[in-house]
């Protein structure tokens, strides 16, 4: 199915179009990351409807738009977004592969302090894996860490 | 987009009328239903880019279209199917919530158990507010 020309269309309207016209795509990829030594490993799971939008193309804004909005929100005098139009007026991303979509999602939803320096230090702070590689039982879930074997 | 209707008021033949402000402002702008146990995954959703499994009964819902500020309203709930008694129990407490305009953290807990968090077989989150 061809994506309509969405530049200038409110992002929420694009998402509603996608929900009506695209089948969700359950990705097997998971992103495991650690952003605090006091907390267990976290696992980012892509949403099926979002993944369908990423693979389709012409719907999602470039990831830098989210970074600009995050910068605004980090200001001490932030009240509400005044540059939300960036989500709607910026030329949408073309179709991505599943792997490119995961990279995009990492840059959108994983803290920058993790993905910008994921391989610095004594052990990796982030790993992309398949869901089959995760423990199937959640026993001691709050003690899960990225395996030291990956540091080699 | 095709099929666009511009209207300020919707009027029923007998039941009265409502302004479309009610529809625009009153509709949920994001929601998700997901499996919060095992390897978590969304079953269905709107305006959700992904979930984060932070630990036992502890999740984040991330939005594709951010809200205009962190003051949006959210409702969450869930249930789990107890293996021992095969009873479906509600999870009504949410003990950990933080939010920004682009994410909300959901902490699920079974009431009166003292447990710090509990993985639900079904976890839901519904979000109302103004979009960016």
Interface residues (C-beta under 8 A of the other chain):
Chain A: X4 X9 X10 X11 X12 X13 X15 X16 X17 X19 X24 X26 X30 X39 X40 X42 X43 X44 X45 X46 X47 X48 X49 X50 X53 X60 X66 X69 X70 X73 X78 X79 X80 X81 X84 X87 X105 X108 X109 X131 X134 X136 X137 X138 X141 X142
Chain B: X1 X29 X32 X37 X38 X39 X40 X41 X42 X44 X45 X46 X47 X48 X49 X50 X51 X52 X53 X54 X55 X56 X62 X64 X65 X66 X68 X69 X70 X100 X101 X102 X103 X117 X119 X130 X131 X132
